[in-house]
Amino acid sequence: MREHLGPSPEEFERLARHALDTMPDQFRTELTGVVLKIEEFASREQLDSVGIGSRWELSGLYEGRPLTEKTIWESGGMPPAISLFRQPLLAEMYETGVGLAELVHHVVVHEAGHHFGFSDDDMHAIEDFEDD
């Protein structure tokens, strides 16, 4: 694959923030401390953490402890983060014809789901139910 120029990282961030801003209040409130990052590709460490070999195969990643695993005794540490990987998202947009705003929204909501303790299987089941 080849890298794409496409929309800027700033445009990705604008689309991602819009996705967060349009979530229901109860979810948006719980996401205020989550950092949003836009990177060209996932790092080797990030790819390895989810068992993915190619940097083109990961479009987003949640890193942090889900709310379902936090305790009142925790303090300090790095804040949770949602990373979007620009080049894989652009490649998917060009390959599938799906609009960038829709792709970014989908990935942000998916990664936010991990913050709330949902697994990939949980989220795929929810998506499948919504498609019916």
Salt bridges, closest charged atoms under 4 A:
GLU3 OE2 - ARG55 NH2 3.50
GLU11 OE2 - ARG14 NH2 2.70
GLU13 OE2 - ARG17 NE 3.11
ASP25 OD1 - ARG28 NH2 2.12
GLU40 OE1 - ARG86 NH1 2.82
ASP48 OD1 - ARG44 NH1 3.23
GLU74 OE1 - ARG65 NE 3.39
GLU111 OE1 - HIS114 NE2 3.99
ASP120 OD1 - HIS110 NE2 2.83
ASP120 OD1 - HIS114 NE2 2.93
GLU127 OE2 - HIS106 NE2 3.62
GLU127 OE1 - HIS124 ND1 3.56
